[in-house]
Amino acid sequence: MNCADFREELRRTRTAPVSEGCVAHAASCPSCAFTLRGFILLRLGSSGDAPPGPGPGFEQELRSRLAGMARDPSTEWTLALGFVARPALTLAAAVFLVCLSLQGWLVFRSREADLETLAQSDPAFASLLAGDLGNLLEPGEAEEGIP
């Protein structure tokens, strides 16, 4: 028996027991053994005359699970936390952006933060502009191993 004959015989025997030829072929072919194992498990789990779709009592089971989740106190706590945390994070982000804008406005209004002045006064910025990333740390900091 080859793999095509094996699959054809499984299609023909939906409710009948699996033949000895199929079992012998599945013992020698790993792919067909996997198919046969799945076929047997599917036959054990469902009846051949059952219509497709959810079984009886599915709706009641689903409603009881959903009702149990609604009564869970941890769900209420996380929802309450979300109602408090979202506005607080939004407010914090807005305050941060306002402070950042104000700081930028104050610095650039006085024209003290042009690149030329910054490159002359800050050695780390000058080394960054020069492409020398090794001089960003002070010599003592690099030896101490500060990350």
MDAnalysis code that builds the backbone (N, CA, C; Angstrom):
import MDAnalysis as mda
import numpy as np

u = mda.Universe.empty(441, n_residues=147, atom_resindex=np.repeat(np.arange(147), 3), trajectory=True)
u.add_TopologyAttr("name", ["N", "CA", "C"] * 147)
u.add_TopologyAttr("resid", np.arange(1, 148))
u.add_TopologyAttr("resname", ["MET", "ASN", "CYS", "ALA", "ASP", "PHE", "ARG", "GLU", "GLU", "LEU", "ARG", "ARG", "THR", "ARG", "THR", "ALA", "PRO", "VAL", "SER", "GLU", "GLY", "CYS", "VAL", "ALA", "HIS", "ALA", "ALA", "SER", "CYS", "PRO", "SER", "CYS", "ALA", "PHE", "THR", "LEU", "ARG", "GLY", "PHE", "ILE", "LEU", "LEU", "ARG", "LEU", "GLY", "SER", "SER", "GLY", "ASP", "ALA", "PRO", "PRO", "GLY", "PRO", "GLY", "PRO", "GLY", "PHE", "GLU", "GLN", "GLU", "LEU", "ARG", "SER", "ARG", "LEU", "ALA", "GLY", "MET", "ALA", "ARG", "ASP", "PRO", "SER", "THR", "GLU", "TRP", "THR", "LEU", "ALA", "LEU", "GLY", "PHE", "VAL", "ALA", "ARG", "PRO", "ALA", "LEU", "THR", "LEU", "ALA", "ALA", "ALA", "VAL", "PHE", "LEU", "VAL", "CYS", "LEU", "SER", "LEU", "GLN", "GLY", "TRP", "LEU", "VAL", "PHE", "ARG", "SER", "ARG", "GLU", "ALA", "ASP", "LEU", "GLU", "THR", "LEU", "ALA", "GLN", "SER", "ASP", "PRO", "ALA", "PHE", "ALA", "SER", "LEU", "LEU", "ALA", "GLY", "ASP", "LEU", "GLY", "ASN", "LEU", "LEU", "GLU", "PRO", "GLY", "GLU", "ALA", "GLU", "GLU", "GLY", "ILE", "PRO"])
u.atoms.positions = np.array([
    [0.855, -1.179, 0.000],
    [0.000, 0.000, 0.000],
    [0.896, 1.235, 0.000],
    [0.543, 2.219, -0.810],
    [1.293, 3.474, -0.833],
    [0.468, 4.556, -0.120],
    [1.019, 5.768, -0.040],
    [0.379, 6.853, 0.721],
    [-0.951, 7.279, 0.107],
    [-1.042, 7.302, -1.218],
    [-2.298, 7.696, -1.873],
    [-3.399, 6.682, -1.569],
    [-3.070, 5.382, -1.631],
    [-4.059, 4.351, -1.298],
    [-4.475, 4.453, 0.164],
    [-3.517, 4.767, 1.022],
    [-3.799, 4.917, 2.455],
    [-4.809, 6.037, 2.689],
    [-4.587, 7.190, 2.075],
    [-5.515, 8.324, 2.256],
    [-6.885, 8.018, 1.671],
    [-6.913, 7.341, 0.536],
    [-8.193, 6.996, -0.092],
    [-8.981, 6.022, 0.793],
    [-8.298, 5.078, 1.390],
    [-8.994, 4.123, 2.260],
    [-9.518, 4.797, 3.527],
    [-8.767, 5.766, 4.057],
    [-9.270, 6.510, 5.219],
    [-10.513, 7.322, 4.852],
    [-10.560, 7.858, 3.625],
    [-11.745, 8.613, 3.198],
    [-12.962, 7.711, 3.064],
    [-12.749, 6.491, 2.592],
    [-13.866, 5.560, 2.400],
    [-14.388, 5.004, 3.711],
    [-13.530, 4.825, 4.689],
    [-13.938, 4.192, 5.954],
    [-14.085, 5.253, 7.036],
    [-15.103, 6.080, 6.917],
    [-15.328, 7.117, 7.930],
    [-15.782, 6.512, 9.251],
    [-16.691, 5.540, 9.216],
    [-17.233, 4.967, 10.461],
    [-16.751, 3.540, 10.695],
    [-16.263, 2.869, 9.675],
    [-15.795, 1.486, 9.836],
    [-14.428, 1.476, 10.504],
    [-14.048, 0.346, 11.112],
    [-12.721, 0.267, 11.713],
    [-11.623, 0.357, 10.643],
    [-10.463, 0.818, 11.058],
    [-9.330, 0.981, 10.152],
    [-8.788, -0.399, 9.809],
    [-8.481, -0.616, 8.521],
    [-8.016, -1.930, 8.080],
    [-6.587, -2.200, 8.546],
    [-6.221, -3.463, 8.529],
    [-4.872, -3.875, 8.925],
    [-3.831, -3.344, 7.942],
    [-4.194, -3.203, 6.675],
    [-3.268, -2.672, 5.679],
    [-2.901, -1.224, 5.983],
    [-3.885, -0.445, 6.442],
    [-3.614, 0.955, 6.809],
    [-2.696, 1.020, 8.023],
    [-2.950, 0.171, 8.995],
    [-2.133, 0.172, 10.207],
    [-0.705, -0.238, 9.874],
    [-0.545, -1.232, 8.984],
    [0.793, -1.684, 8.601],
    [1.539, -0.587, 7.839],
    [0.834, 0.113, 6.959],
    [1.488, 1.187, 6.212],
    [1.865, 2.338, 7.146],
    [0.991, 2.662, 8.101],
    [1.277, 3.748, 9.041],
    [2.469, 3.410, 9.925],
    [2.710, 2.129, 10.175],
    [3.864, 1.719, 10.980],
    [5.171, 1.979, 10.240],
    [5.125, 1.978, 8.915],
    [6.356, 2.171, 8.153],
    [6.509, 3.598, 7.608],
    [5.448, 4.396, 7.630],
    [5.495, 5.749, 7.061],
    [5.148, 6.763, 8.149],
    [6.089, 7.627, 8.569],
    [5.807, 8.573, 9.647],
    [4.707, 9.583, 9.305],
    [4.643, 10.030, 8.065],
    [3.611, 10.989, 7.673],
    [2.224, 10.373, 7.781],
    [2.086, 9.156, 7.301],
    [0.791, 8.481, 7.370],
    [0.451, 8.090, 8.807],
    [1.457, 7.818, 9.631],
    [1.199, 7.515, 11.037],
    [0.611, 8.735, 11.727],
    [1.122, 9.907, 11.408],
    [0.584, 11.146, 11.960],
    [-0.857, 11.363, 11.495],
    [-1.127, 11.097, 10.210],
    [-2.478, 11.239, 9.668],
    [-3.425, 10.255, 10.325],
    [-3.001, 9.016, 10.502],
    [-3.847, 7.999, 11.128],
    [-4.143, 8.344, 12.581],
    [-3.157, 8.837, 13.301],
    [-3.362, 9.234, 14.692],
    [-4.406, 10.347, 14.789],
    [-4.321, 11.340, 13.918],
    [-5.300, 12.417, 13.895],
    [-6.676, 11.931, 13.508],
    [-6.744, 11.007, 12.540],
    [-8.014, 10.447, 12.107],
    [-8.704, 9.701, 13.245],
    [-7.947, 8.920, 13.981],
    [-8.524, 8.157, 15.097],
    [-8.983, 9.095, 16.210],
    [-8.191, 10.101, 16.520],
    [-8.589, 11.053, 17.557],
    [-9.842, 11.828, 17.168],
    [-9.961, 12.210, 15.920],
    [-11.163, 12.903, 15.465],
    [-12.386, 12.001, 15.526],
    [-12.214, 10.727, 15.190],
    [-13.342, 9.788, 15.276],
    [-13.750, 9.549, 16.715],
    [-12.797, 9.547, 17.634],
    [-13.143, 9.352, 19.042],
    [-13.880, 10.557, 19.615],
    [-13.545, 11.746, 19.131],
    [-14.111, 12.963, 19.694],
    [-15.443, 13.378, 19.125],
    [-15.855, 12.836, 17.992],
    [-17.123, 13.255, 17.402],
    [-17.847, 12.070, 16.811],
    [-19.160, 12.197, 16.806],
    [-19.946, 11.148, 16.170],
    [-20.128, 11.501, 14.703],
    [-20.293, 10.514, 13.867],
    [-20.393, 10.738, 12.434],
    [-21.669, 11.432, 12.010],
    [-22.750, 11.295, 12.781],
    [-24.024, 11.886, 12.387],
    [-24.279, 13.244, 13.055],
    [-23.349, 13.755, 13.849],
    [-23.543, 15.042, 14.521],
    [-23.388, 16.177, 13.521],
    [-24.292, 17.169, 13.561],
    [-24.149, 18.304, 12.643],
    [-22.975, 19.179, 13.059],
    [-22.359, 19.856, 12.108],
    [-21.248, 20.736, 12.477],
    [-21.757, 21.946, 13.250],
    [-20.902, 22.485, 14.103],
    [-21.270, 23.652, 14.893],
    [-21.241, 23.343, 16.374],
    [-21.603, 24.313, 17.192],
    [-21.573, 24.107, 18.636],
    [-22.638, 23.108, 19.081],
    [-22.329, 22.390, 20.125],
    [-23.228, 21.375, 20.636],
    [-24.319, 21.961, 21.520],
    [-25.193, 21.098, 22.049],
    [-26.257, 21.594, 22.920],
    [-25.682, 22.122, 24.229],
    [-26.242, 23.192, 24.728],
    [-25.803, 23.785, 25.974],
    [-24.631, 24.739, 25.821],
    [-24.216, 24.988, 24.595],
    [-23.070, 25.875, 24.372],
    [-23.375, 27.290, 24.827],
    [-24.571, 27.785, 24.502],
    [-24.923, 29.158, 24.851],
    [-24.990, 29.344, 26.361],
    [-25.592, 28.379, 27.075],
    [-25.672, 28.486, 28.532],
    [-24.289, 28.439, 29.164],
    [-23.434, 27.585, 28.643],
    [-22.058, 27.482, 29.162],
    [-21.306, 28.797, 28.953],
    [-21.453, 29.383, 27.776],
    [-20.785, 30.633, 27.472],
    [-21.301, 31.758, 28.357],
    [-22.614, 31.839, 28.536],
    [-23.195, 32.886, 29.387],
    [-22.749, 32.738, 30.842],
    [-22.648, 31.510, 31.339],
    [-22.212, 31.323, 32.732],
    [-20.743, 31.713, 32.896],
    [-19.902, 31.419, 31.913],
    [-18.499, 31.824, 31.992],
    [-18.365, 33.343, 31.963],
    [-19.128, 33.988, 31.083],
    [-19.070, 35.450, 31.000],
    [-19.592, 36.089, 32.282],
    [-20.633, 35.518, 32.874],
    [-21.153, 36.056, 34.131],
    [-20.128, 35.875, 35.254],
    [-19.414, 34.763, 35.260],
    [-18.374, 34.535, 36.261],
    [-17.232, 35.510, 36.112],
    [-16.881, 35.882, 34.882],
    [-15.826, 36.853, 34.663],
    [-16.269, 38.244, 35.096],
    [-17.544, 38.556, 34.925],
    [-18.034, 39.887, 35.296],
    [-18.027, 40.072, 36.807],
    [-18.200, 38.992, 37.565],
    [-18.215, 39.089, 39.017],
    [-16.824, 39.010, 39.630],
    [-15.808, 38.832, 38.824],
    [-14.440, 38.722, 39.318],
    [-13.973, 40.086, 39.831],
    [-13.565, 40.197, 41.113],
    [-13.157, 41.503, 41.644],
    [-11.876, 42.035, 41.005],
    [-11.022, 41.161, 40.506],
    [-9.796, 41.653, 39.877],
    [-10.114, 42.390, 38.584],
    [-11.173, 42.012, 37.912],
    [-11.571, 42.710, 36.699],
    [-12.010, 44.130, 37.024],
    [-12.783, 44.290, 38.093],
    [-13.233, 45.624, 38.493],
    [-12.044, 46.494, 38.894],
    [-11.072, 45.924, 39.583],
    [-9.915, 46.679, 40.031],
    [-9.092, 47.163, 38.855],
    [-8.866, 46.290, 37.862],
    [-8.068, 46.706, 36.716],
    [-8.805, 47.745, 35.875],
    [-10.127, 47.647, 35.800],
    [-10.885, 48.670, 35.079],
    [-10.793, 50.010, 35.800],
    [-10.892, 49.994, 37.124],
    [-10.789, 51.234, 37.890],
    [-9.395, 51.836, 37.751],
    [-8.386, 50.997, 37.750],
    [-7.022, 51.476, 37.566],
    [-6.855, 52.124, 36.187],
    [-7.475, 51.525, 35.184],
    [-7.407, 52.101, 33.848],
    [-8.070, 53.465, 33.772],
    [-9.188, 53.634, 34.494],
    [-9.871, 54.930, 34.494],
    [-9.025, 56.011, 35.157],
    [-8.180, 55.639, 36.111],
    [-7.325, 56.612, 36.790],
    [-6.008, 56.794, 36.043],
    [-5.435, 55.710, 35.562],
    [-4.091, 55.762, 34.975],
    [-4.070, 56.470, 33.626],
    [-5.071, 56.253, 32.799],
    [-5.051, 56.879, 31.474],
    [-5.046, 58.401, 31.549],
    [-5.961, 59.019, 32.312],
    [-5.890, 60.489, 32.394],
    [-4.613, 60.990, 33.055],
    [-4.111, 60.244, 34.058],
    [-2.887, 60.674, 34.734],
    [-1.697, 60.626, 33.772],
    [-1.595, 59.582, 32.978],
    [-0.497, 59.495, 32.004],
    [-0.636, 60.546, 30.914],
    [-1.863, 60.829, 30.516],
    [-2.081, 61.874, 29.510],
    [-1.674, 63.237, 30.060],
    [-2.049, 63.505, 31.291],
    [-1.682, 64.772, 31.922],
    [-0.168, 64.883, 32.081],
    [0.484, 63.797, 32.496],
    [1.940, 63.824, 32.662],
    [2.639, 64.060, 31.324],
    [2.151, 63.431, 30.263],
    [2.754, 63.643, 28.945],
    [2.547, 65.084, 28.482],
    [1.367, 65.647, 28.740],
    [1.102, 67.031, 28.338],
    [1.989, 68.002, 29.107],
    [2.161, 67.775, 30.417],
    [3.022, 68.651, 31.225],
    [4.465, 68.542, 30.752],
    [4.906, 67.345, 30.432],
    [6.265, 67.149, 29.935],
    [6.473, 67.912, 28.632],
    [5.532, 67.820, 27.713],
    [5.674, 68.526, 26.442],
    [5.643, 70.036, 26.626],
    [4.814, 70.520, 27.536],
    [4.776, 71.963, 27.797],
    [6.102, 72.424, 28.388],
    [6.639, 71.680, 29.351],
    [7.929, 72.049, 29.957],
    [9.051, 71.996, 28.933],
    [9.040, 71.000, 28.096],
    [10.071, 70.884, 27.067],
    [9.968, 72.039, 26.072],
    [8.771, 72.395, 25.698],
    [8.593, 73.524, 24.777],
    [9.008, 74.833, 25.426],
    [8.653, 75.016, 26.678],
    [9.019, 76.238, 27.381],
    [10.531, 76.358, 27.522],
    [11.187, 75.278, 27.865],
    [12.640, 75.285, 28.002],
    [13.294, 75.600, 26.664],
    [12.817, 74.997, 25.606],
    [13.364, 75.284, 24.285],
    [13.121, 76.715, 23.871],
    [11.963, 77.232, 24.178],
    [11.654, 78.619, 23.840],
    [12.555, 79.585, 24.597],
    [12.787, 79.312, 25.899],
    [13.643, 80.193, 26.688],
    [15.090, 80.159, 26.224],
    [15.590, 78.988, 25.889],
    [16.976, 78.868, 25.466],
    [17.169, 79.486, 24.093],
    [16.315, 79.184, 23.159],
    [16.496, 79.691, 21.805],
    [16.086, 81.157, 21.669],
    [15.305, 81.666, 22.594],
    [14.935, 83.082, 22.553],
    [16.153, 83.955, 22.832],
    [17.011, 83.495, 23.731],
    [18.189, 84.282, 24.077],
    [19.342, 84.056, 23.093],
    [19.185, 83.160, 22.125],
    [20.187, 82.865, 21.100],
    [21.509, 82.385, 21.697],
    [21.451, 81.787, 22.860],
    [22.673, 81.276, 23.479],
    [22.933, 79.822, 23.094],
    [22.039, 79.212, 22.413],
    [22.180, 77.800, 22.149],
    [22.440, 77.505, 20.681],
    [23.155, 78.360, 19.988],
    [23.488, 78.016, 18.627],
    [24.580, 76.950, 18.640],
    [24.740, 76.226, 17.549],
    [25.659, 75.088, 17.509],
    [27.114, 75.487, 17.691],
    [27.468, 76.621, 17.219],
    [28.860, 77.046, 17.334],
    [29.245, 77.273, 18.789],
    [28.391, 77.985, 19.542],
    [28.670, 78.231, 20.951],
    [28.634, 76.934, 21.742],
    [27.683, 76.067, 21.404],
    [27.570, 74.797, 22.108],
    [28.779, 73.912, 21.844],
    [29.282, 73.887, 20.615],
    [30.458, 73.082, 20.286],
    [31.711, 73.606, 20.970],
    [31.808, 74.916, 21.178],
    [32.984, 75.484, 21.837],
    [32.942, 75.265, 23.337],
    [31.765, 75.289, 23.924],
    [31.682, 75.218, 25.377],
    [31.529, 73.791, 25.912],
    [31.067, 72.870, 25.114],
    [30.814, 71.512, 25.605],
    [31.732, 70.528, 24.879],
    [32.726, 69.938, 25.587],
    [33.654, 69.022, 24.907],
    [32.978, 67.729, 24.441],
    [31.957, 67.272, 25.163],
    [31.280, 66.047, 24.740],
    [30.544, 66.280, 23.433],
    [29.886, 67.418, 23.286],
    [29.183, 67.741, 22.048],
    [30.161, 67.927, 20.899],
    [31.308, 68.531, 21.171],
    [32.322, 68.724, 20.130],
    [32.866, 67.387, 19.650],
    [33.119, 66.450, 20.574],
    [33.625, 65.141, 20.151],
    [32.552, 64.349, 19.409],
    [31.306, 64.569, 19.774],
    [30.219, 63.904, 19.068],
    [30.112, 64.424, 17.643],
    [30.225, 65.746, 17.458],
    [30.195, 66.321, 16.119],
    [31.392, 65.888, 15.294],
    [32.542, 65.689, 15.939],
    [33.746, 65.272, 15.237],
    [33.714, 63.793, 14.890],
    [32.783, 63.050, 15.469],
    [32.693, 61.620, 15.203],
    [33.589, 60.791, 16.081],
    [34.170, 61.360, 17.100],
    [35.044, 60.653, 18.021],
    [34.232, 60.289, 19.262],
    [33.664, 59.102, 19.262],
    [32.814, 58.696, 20.378],
    [33.600, 58.229, 21.588],
    [34.881, 58.025, 21.453],
    [35.696, 57.573, 22.567],
    [35.949, 58.643, 23.600],
    [35.827, 59.907, 23.255],
    [36.095, 60.998, 24.186],
    [34.835, 61.532, 24.863],
    [33.759, 60.822, 24.789],
    [32.528, 61.303, 25.419],
    [32.621, 61.243, 26.940],
    [33.377, 60.291, 27.471],
    [33.547, 60.181, 28.917],
    [34.842, 60.852, 29.337],
    [34.845, 61.329, 30.545],
    [36.084, 61.873, 31.098],
    [37.070, 60.723, 31.241],
    [38.375, 60.961, 31.221],
    [39.349, 59.872, 31.338],
    [39.179, 59.069, 32.622],
    [38.839, 59.690, 33.725],
    [38.667, 58.959, 34.975],
    [37.433, 58.084, 34.953],
    [36.370, 58.522, 34.274],
    [35.134, 57.755, 34.226],
    [35.307, 56.488, 33.401],
    [36.054, 56.566, 32.320],
    [36.256, 55.402, 31.468],
    [37.051, 54.344, 32.199],
    [38.009, 54.736, 33.049],
    [38.824, 53.765, 33.764],
    [38.037, 53.130, 34.900],
    [37.119, 53.857, 35.512],
    [36.347, 53.302, 36.617],
    [35.285, 52.335, 36.159],
    [34.937, 52.333, 34.902],
    [33.949, 51.402, 34.366],
    [32.522, 51.844, 34.606],
    [32.287, 53.137, 34.641],
    [30.928, 53.634, 34.809],
    [30.196, 53.440, 33.511],
    [29.001, 52.789, 33.556],
    [28.296, 52.505, 32.294],
    [27.703, 53.765, 31.685],
])
